[in-house]
Amino acid sequence: MEALKLEQVVKQYGDKTAVNGISLAVGKGEIYGLLGGNGAGKTTTMRMVLGLIYPDQGKILYNGKNFSTELQHIMGYLPEERGLYPKVKVSDQIIYLARLRGMSASDADESLRYWLDRFEVPEYYNKKIEELSKGNQQKMGFIAAVVHKPQFLILDEAFSGLDPVNVELLKDTVREMRDQGTSILFSTHRMEHVEELCRNITILDRSNTVIQGEIREIKKGYPREEVLLRTAAEISGLESLAGVTGVQRQERGYLLKISEPGAAQRILHHAIGQGEVEHFELKEPTLNQIFIRAVGDSNE
Ligand SMILES: Nc1ncnc2c1ncn2[C@@H]1O[C@H](COP(=O)(O)OP(=O)(O)OP(=O)(O)O)[C@@H](O)[C@H]1O
Protein backbone atom coordinates (compact mmCIF):
# COMPACT_ATOMS: atom_id res chain seq x y z
CA MET A 1 0.00 0.00 0.00
CA GLU A 2 1.16 3.54 -0.77
CA ALA A 3 2.25 5.60 2.22
CA LEU A 4 0.68 8.71 0.75
CA LYS A 5 -2.01 8.85 -1.88
CA LEU A 6 -3.73 11.83 -3.49
CA GLU A 7 -6.86 11.16 -5.52
CA GLN A 8 -8.23 13.91 -7.77
CA VAL A 9 -7.44 16.62 -5.24
CA VAL A 10 -8.75 20.09 -6.04
CA LYS A 11 -8.13 23.35 -4.21
CA GLN A 12 -9.69 26.67 -5.08
CA TYR A 13 -9.10 30.13 -3.71
CA GLY A 14 -12.25 31.98 -4.71
CA ASP A 15 -12.45 31.77 -8.50
CA LYS A 16 -8.81 30.71 -8.78
CA THR A 17 -8.15 26.96 -9.07
CA ALA A 18 -4.75 26.50 -7.44
CA VAL A 19 -4.68 22.69 -7.80
CA ASN A 20 -6.86 21.05 -10.42
CA GLY A 21 -7.35 17.35 -9.71
CA ILE A 22 -3.91 16.08 -8.74
CA SER A 23 -3.49 12.34 -8.17
CA LEU A 24 -0.24 10.73 -7.08
CA ALA A 25 1.11 7.96 -4.88
CA VAL A 26 4.27 7.94 -2.77
CA GLY A 27 5.58 4.58 -1.60
CA LYS A 28 6.98 3.88 1.85
CA GLY A 29 10.64 4.77 1.73
CA GLU A 30 10.36 6.70 -1.52
CA ILE A 31 11.52 10.19 -2.48
CA TYR A 32 8.86 11.60 -4.82
CA GLY A 33 9.51 14.72 -6.90
CA LEU A 34 6.77 17.38 -6.97
CA LEU A 35 7.79 19.86 -9.64
CA GLY A 36 6.34 22.79 -11.48
CA GLY A 37 6.84 26.37 -12.53
CA ASN A 38 6.13 29.36 -10.31
CA GLY A 39 2.52 29.40 -9.19
CA ALA A 40 1.91 25.86 -10.48
CA GLY A 41 0.33 24.63 -7.24
CA LYS A 42 3.18 22.85 -5.42
CA THR A 43 3.00 24.74 -2.13
CA THR A 44 -0.79 24.46 -2.11
CA THR A 45 -0.46 20.68 -2.59
CA MET A 46 2.14 20.39 0.19
CA ARG A 47 -0.02 22.43 2.56
CA MET A 48 -2.98 20.12 1.89
CA VAL A 49 -0.83 17.04 2.57
CA LEU A 50 0.24 18.62 5.86
CA GLY A 51 -3.39 19.22 6.80
CA LEU A 52 -2.83 22.98 7.04
CA ILE A 53 -5.55 23.59 4.44
CA TYR A 54 -8.28 21.27 3.21
CA PRO A 55 -9.00 20.10 -0.33
CA ASP A 56 -12.29 21.24 -1.89
CA GLN A 57 -12.57 17.90 -3.68
CA GLY A 58 -10.72 14.59 -3.74
CA LYS A 59 -8.99 12.50 -1.10
CA ILE A 60 -5.64 12.43 0.65
CA LEU A 61 -4.78 9.12 2.36
CA TYR A 62 -1.91 8.36 4.72
CA ASN A 63 -1.17 4.64 4.91
CA GLY A 64 -4.70 4.22 3.56
CA LYS A 65 -6.32 6.41 6.22
CA ASN A 66 -7.82 9.89 6.25
CA PHE A 67 -6.07 12.82 7.87
CA SER A 68 -6.22 13.01 11.65
CA THR A 69 -4.47 15.40 14.03
CA GLU A 70 -2.24 12.61 15.40
CA LEU A 71 -0.65 12.49 11.97
CA GLN A 72 0.99 15.82 12.69
CA HIS A 73 3.29 13.93 15.08
CA ILE A 74 4.68 11.85 12.25
CA MET A 75 4.99 14.57 9.63
CA GLY A 76 7.96 16.82 9.04
CA TYR A 77 8.02 19.97 6.92
CA LEU A 78 10.85 22.13 5.69
CA PRO A 79 9.14 25.17 4.15
CA GLU A 80 10.74 27.14 1.36
CA GLU A 81 10.74 30.35 3.34
CA ARG A 82 12.58 30.07 6.62
CA GLY A 83 10.23 29.02 9.37
CA LEU A 84 12.33 29.55 12.49
CA TYR A 85 12.28 32.59 14.77
CA PRO A 86 15.45 34.67 14.35
CA LYS A 87 15.67 35.81 17.98
CA VAL A 88 15.18 32.43 19.65
CA LYS A 89 17.96 29.97 20.51
CA VAL A 90 18.33 26.91 18.25
CA SER A 91 17.88 24.48 21.14
CA ASP A 92 14.85 26.28 22.62
CA GLN A 93 12.85 26.32 19.43
CA ILE A 94 13.81 22.95 17.98
CA ILE A 95 13.13 21.16 21.26
CA TYR A 96 9.84 23.06 21.55
CA LEU A 97 8.83 21.98 18.02
CA ALA A 98 9.79 18.36 18.74
CA ARG A 99 7.73 18.39 21.93
CA LEU A 100 4.71 19.74 20.02
CA ARG A 101 5.02 16.61 17.90
CA GLY A 102 4.89 14.38 20.93
CA MET A 103 8.55 13.85 21.85
CA SER A 104 9.73 13.94 25.46
CA ALA A 105 12.11 16.79 26.36
CA SER A 106 15.01 14.39 26.89
CA ASP A 107 14.45 12.52 23.58
CA ALA A 108 14.14 15.84 21.76
CA ASP A 109 17.37 17.08 23.31
CA GLU A 110 19.19 13.86 22.42
CA SER A 111 17.92 13.95 18.84
CA LEU A 112 18.87 17.63 18.40
CA ARG A 113 22.39 16.95 19.70
CA TYR A 114 22.68 13.98 17.32
CA TRP A 115 21.79 16.17 14.34
CA LEU A 116 24.04 19.05 15.39
CA ASP A 117 26.94 16.59 15.71
CA ARG A 118 26.01 15.02 12.38
CA PHE A 119 26.25 18.43 10.73
CA GLU A 120 29.44 19.15 12.70
CA VAL A 121 28.01 22.24 14.43
CA PRO A 122 27.40 21.21 18.08
CA GLU A 123 28.17 24.79 19.15
CA TYR A 124 24.94 26.04 17.51
CA TYR A 125 22.94 24.54 20.37
CA ASN A 126 23.15 27.85 22.24
CA LYS A 127 23.12 30.23 19.30
CA LYS A 128 20.20 32.33 18.12
CA ILE A 129 19.05 31.67 14.55
CA GLU A 130 19.85 35.26 13.52
CA GLU A 131 23.49 34.69 14.48
CA LEU A 132 23.87 31.96 11.83
CA SER A 133 24.62 32.33 8.13
CA LYS A 134 21.83 31.72 5.62
CA GLY A 135 23.04 28.23 4.75
CA ASN A 136 23.39 27.26 8.40
CA GLN A 137 19.90 28.58 9.13
CA GLN A 138 18.70 26.27 6.36
CA LYS A 139 20.42 23.34 8.10
CA MET A 140 18.65 24.23 11.36
CA GLY A 141 15.35 24.31 9.41
CA PHE A 142 16.13 20.82 8.16
CA ILE A 143 16.86 19.62 11.71
CA ALA A 144 13.57 21.16 12.89
CA ALA A 145 11.79 19.13 10.17
CA VAL A 146 13.40 15.79 11.07
CA VAL A 147 14.18 16.03 14.81
CA HIS A 148 11.06 13.98 15.74
CA LYS A 149 11.85 11.18 13.22
CA PRO A 150 8.88 11.75 10.90
CA GLN A 151 7.38 9.02 8.71
CA PHE A 152 6.30 11.61 6.13
CA LEU A 153 8.72 14.37 5.24
CA ILE A 154 7.97 17.31 2.97
CA LEU A 155 10.99 19.16 1.69
CA ASP A 156 10.54 22.41 -0.22
CA GLU A 157 13.79 23.67 -1.78
CA ALA A 158 15.71 21.82 0.92
CA PHE A 159 19.15 22.65 -0.46
CA SER A 160 18.65 26.35 -1.07
CA GLY A 161 21.54 28.50 0.12
CA LEU A 162 23.79 25.51 0.88
CA ASP A 163 27.34 25.19 -0.44
CA PRO A 164 28.19 22.08 -2.52
CA VAL A 165 29.70 20.22 0.45
CA ASN A 166 26.58 20.76 2.53
CA VAL A 167 24.30 19.88 -0.39
CA GLU A 168 26.04 16.47 -0.54
CA LEU A 169 25.77 16.07 3.23
CA LEU A 170 22.04 16.78 3.14
CA LYS A 171 21.48 14.55 0.10
CA ASP A 172 23.14 11.68 1.97
CA THR A 173 20.91 12.37 4.96
CA VAL A 174 17.77 12.39 2.80
CA ARG A 175 18.77 9.09 1.16
CA GLU A 176 19.45 7.58 4.56
CA MET A 177 16.01 8.61 5.83
CA ARG A 178 14.45 7.11 2.71
CA ASP A 179 16.33 3.85 3.34
CA GLN A 180 14.98 3.82 6.89
CA GLY A 181 11.42 3.99 5.51
CA THR A 182 10.56 7.71 5.54
CA SER A 183 8.31 8.76 2.64
CA ILE A 184 9.49 12.04 1.21
CA LEU A 185 7.71 14.59 -0.98
CA PHE A 186 10.54 16.56 -2.54
CA SER A 187 9.88 19.86 -4.26
CA THR A 188 12.51 21.93 -6.03
CA HIS A 189 13.31 23.89 -9.16
CA ARG A 190 16.74 22.19 -9.34
CA MET A 191 16.17 19.35 -11.78
CA GLU A 192 19.62 17.81 -11.29
CA HIS A 193 18.75 17.11 -7.64
CA VAL A 194 15.52 15.45 -8.72
CA GLU A 195 17.40 13.24 -11.19
CA GLU A 196 19.71 12.12 -8.40
CA LEU A 197 17.15 11.52 -5.68
CA CYS A 198 13.73 10.70 -7.14
CA ARG A 199 12.42 7.77 -9.11
CA ASN A 200 8.89 9.10 -9.73
CA ILE A 201 7.77 12.65 -10.35
CA THR A 202 4.78 14.84 -11.08
CA ILE A 203 5.25 18.06 -13.02
CA LEU A 204 2.51 20.64 -12.50
CA ASP A 205 1.86 23.58 -14.75
CA ARG A 206 -0.67 26.23 -13.81
CA SER A 207 -2.50 23.86 -11.46
CA ASN A 208 -2.62 20.89 -13.87
CA THR A 209 -0.53 17.73 -14.00
CA VAL A 210 1.38 17.80 -17.29
CA ILE A 211 3.88 14.97 -16.74
CA GLN A 212 3.81 12.07 -14.30
CA GLY A 213 5.63 8.79 -13.82
CA GLU A 214 9.03 7.20 -13.49
CA ILE A 215 11.81 9.52 -14.72
CA ARG A 216 13.44 6.67 -16.68
CA GLU A 217 10.18 5.94 -18.52
CA ILE A 218 9.38 9.61 -19.12
CA LYS A 219 12.76 10.05 -20.78
CA LYS A 220 12.09 7.15 -23.15
CA GLY A 221 9.13 9.10 -24.50
CA TYR A 222 11.36 11.92 -25.70
CA PRO A 223 13.58 11.79 -28.79
CA ARG A 224 17.34 11.92 -28.38
CA GLU A 225 18.35 15.11 -30.11
CA GLU A 226 21.92 15.66 -28.96
CA VAL A 227 25.14 13.93 -29.94
CA LEU A 228 28.33 14.27 -27.95
CA LEU A 229 31.49 13.63 -29.94
CA ARG A 230 34.79 13.61 -28.08
CA THR A 231 37.84 13.89 -30.31
CA ALA A 232 41.13 15.76 -30.39
CA ALA A 233 40.82 16.10 -34.19
CA GLU A 234 39.35 19.04 -36.10
CA ILE A 235 36.33 17.64 -37.92
CA SER A 236 35.19 19.72 -40.85
CA GLY A 237 31.82 19.63 -42.61
CA LEU A 238 29.70 18.45 -39.65
CA GLU A 239 27.13 21.20 -40.17
CA SER A 240 26.53 20.05 -43.78
CA LEU A 241 25.45 16.51 -42.79
CA ALA A 242 21.78 15.71 -43.32
CA GLY A 243 19.78 15.95 -40.08
CA VAL A 244 22.38 18.07 -38.25
CA THR A 245 20.77 21.30 -37.07
CA GLY A 246 23.50 22.70 -34.84
CA VAL A 247 27.19 22.25 -34.07
CA GLN A 248 28.79 23.56 -30.90
CA ARG A 249 32.58 23.36 -30.51
CA GLN A 250 33.57 22.18 -27.04
CA GLU A 251 36.84 21.94 -25.11
CA ARG A 252 37.52 18.50 -26.53
CA GLY A 253 35.10 17.74 -29.34
CA TYR A 254 31.60 18.78 -30.38
CA LEU A 255 28.00 18.86 -29.16
CA LEU A 256 25.62 18.48 -32.07
CA LYS A 257 21.86 18.96 -32.38
CA ILE A 258 20.09 16.51 -34.67
CA SER A 259 16.56 16.39 -36.04
CA GLU A 260 16.37 12.63 -36.76
CA PRO A 261 18.08 9.52 -35.31
CA GLY A 262 19.83 8.57 -38.61
CA ALA A 263 21.96 11.70 -38.32
CA ALA A 264 23.87 10.18 -35.38
CA GLN A 265 25.27 7.37 -37.56
CA ARG A 266 26.22 9.85 -40.28
CA ILE A 267 28.08 11.97 -37.73
CA LEU A 268 29.99 8.94 -36.43
CA HIS A 269 31.05 7.72 -39.90
CA HIS A 270 32.02 11.22 -40.94
CA ALA A 271 34.09 11.81 -37.79
CA ILE A 272 35.90 8.44 -37.96
CA GLY A 273 36.96 9.35 -41.49
CA GLN A 274 38.76 12.44 -40.18
CA GLY A 275 40.38 11.37 -36.93
CA GLU A 276 40.21 9.24 -33.80
CA VAL A 277 36.86 9.32 -31.94
CA GLU A 278 37.41 9.00 -28.19
CA HIS A 279 33.76 9.04 -27.15
CA PHE A 280 30.45 9.08 -28.98
CA GLU A 281 27.10 9.44 -27.25
CA LEU A 282 23.51 9.93 -28.33
CA LYS A 283 22.40 11.82 -25.25
CA GLU A 284 19.04 11.28 -23.59
CA PRO A 285 17.24 14.50 -22.66
CA THR A 286 17.87 15.88 -19.18
CA LEU A 287 14.94 16.42 -16.84
CA ASN A 288 15.66 20.13 -17.17
CA GLN A 289 15.09 19.93 -20.93
CA ILE A 290 11.93 17.87 -20.43
CA PHE A 291 10.63 20.34 -17.86
CA ILE A 292 11.24 23.36 -20.09
CA ARG A 293 9.62 21.62 -23.02
CA ALA A 294 6.53 20.49 -21.07
CA VAL A 295 5.92 23.70 -19.18
CA GLY A 296 6.92 25.83 -22.18
CA ASP A 297 4.60 23.89 -24.53
CA SER A 298 1.63 24.19 -22.26
CA ASN A 299 2.24 27.92 -21.85
CA GLU A 300 1.83 28.43 -25.57
N1 LIG B 1 -3.87 32.00 -0.05
C1 LIG B 1 -4.06 32.16 -1.36
N2 LIG B 1 -5.07 32.93 -1.84
C2 LIG B 1 -5.29 33.07 -3.16
N3 LIG B 1 -4.54 32.49 -4.12
C3 LIG B 1 -3.53 31.73 -3.73
C4 LIG B 1 -3.21 31.53 -2.34
N4 LIG B 1 -2.13 30.70 -2.25
C5 LIG B 1 -1.77 30.42 -3.52
N5 LIG B 1 -2.59 31.02 -4.40
C6 LIG B 1 -2.52 30.92 -5.87
O1 LIG B 1 -2.57 29.55 -6.21
C7 LIG B 1 -1.65 29.27 -7.27
C8 LIG B 1 -0.67 28.19 -6.85
O2 LIG B 1 0.21 28.75 -5.86
P1 LIG B 1 1.34 27.89 -5.12
O3 LIG B 1 1.90 28.75 -4.04
O4 LIG B 1 0.78 26.58 -4.72
O5 LIG B 1 2.40 27.69 -6.31
P2 LIG B 1 3.87 27.04 -6.28
O6 LIG B 1 3.86 25.96 -7.30
O7 LIG B 1 4.26 26.68 -4.90
O8 LIG B 1 4.76 28.24 -6.84
P3 LIG B 1 6.29 28.71 -6.52
O9 LIG B 1 7.19 27.77 -7.25
O10 LIG B 1 6.30 30.08 -7.13
O11 LIG B 1 6.47 28.71 -5.04
C9 LIG B 1 -1.00 30.61 -7.64
O12 LIG B 1 -1.67 31.14 -8.74
C10 LIG B 1 -1.21 31.45 -6.42
O13 LIG B 1 -1.30 32.81 -6.76
The ligand as a MOL file (V3000), in Angstrom:
LIG
                    3D

  0  0  0     0  0            999 V3000
M  V30 BEGIN CTAB
M  V30 COUNTS 31 33 0 0 0
M  V30 BEGIN ATOM
M  V30 1 N -3.8690 32.0040 -0.0530 0
M  V30 2 C -4.0600 32.1610 -1.3610 0
M  V30 3 N -5.0680 32.9290 -1.8380 0
M  V30 4 C -5.2860 33.0740 -3.1580 0
M  V30 5 N -4.5360 32.4940 -4.1230 0
M  V30 6 C -3.5270 31.7270 -3.7260 0
M  V30 7 C -3.2100 31.5280 -2.3360 0
M  V30 8 N -2.1280 30.6980 -2.2460 0
M  V30 9 C -1.7700 30.4240 -3.5170 0
M  V30 10 N -2.5900 31.0220 -4.3980 0
M  V30 11 C -2.5220 30.9210 -5.8680 0
M  V30 12 O -2.5650 29.5530 -6.2140 0
M  V30 13 C -1.6510 29.2700 -7.2690 0
M  V30 14 C -0.6700 28.1940 -6.8460 0
M  V30 15 O 0.2080 28.7530 -5.8640 0
M  V30 16 P 1.3420 27.8930 -5.1230 0
M  V30 17 O 1.9050 28.7500 -4.0390 0
M  V30 18 O 0.7760 26.5760 -4.7180 0
M  V30 19 O 2.3960 27.6880 -6.3090 0
M  V30 20 P 3.8680 27.0430 -6.2820 0
M  V30 21 O 3.8560 25.9630 -7.2960 0
M  V30 22 O 4.2590 26.6750 -4.9040 0
M  V30 23 O 4.7560 28.2430 -6.8350 0
M  V30 24 P 6.2870 28.7120 -6.5190 0
M  V30 25 O 7.1890 27.7730 -7.2530 0
M  V30 26 O 6.3020 30.0840 -7.1290 0
M  V30 27 O 6.4660 28.7130 -5.0370 0
M  V30 28 C -1.0030 30.6100 -7.6450 0
M  V30 29 O -1.6740 31.1360 -8.7380 0
M  V30 30 C -1.2110 31.4530 -6.4210 0
M  V30 31 O -1.3010 32.8100 -6.7600 0
M  V30 END ATOM
M  V30 BEGIN BOND
M  V30 1 1 1 2
M  V30 2 1 2 3
M  V30 3 2 2 7
M  V30 4 2 3 4
M  V30 5 1 4 5
M  V30 6 2 5 6
M  V30 7 1 6 7
M  V30 8 1 6 10
M  V30 9 1 7 8
M  V30 10 2 8 9
M  V30 11 1 9 10
M  V30 12 1 10 11
M  V30 13 1 11 12
M  V30 14 1 11 30
M  V30 15 1 12 13
M  V30 16 1 13 14
M  V30 17 1 13 28
M  V30 18 1 14 15
M  V30 19 1 15 16
M  V30 20 2 16 17
M  V30 21 1 16 18
M  V30 22 1 16 19
M  V30 23 1 19 20
M  V30 24 2 20 21
M  V30 25 1 20 22
M  V30 26 1 20 23
M  V30 27 1 23 24
M  V30 28 2 24 25
M  V30 29 1 24 26
M  V30 30 1 24 27
M  V30 31 1 28 29
M  V30 32 1 28 30
M  V30 33 1 30 31
M  V30 END BOND
M  V30 END CTAB
M  END
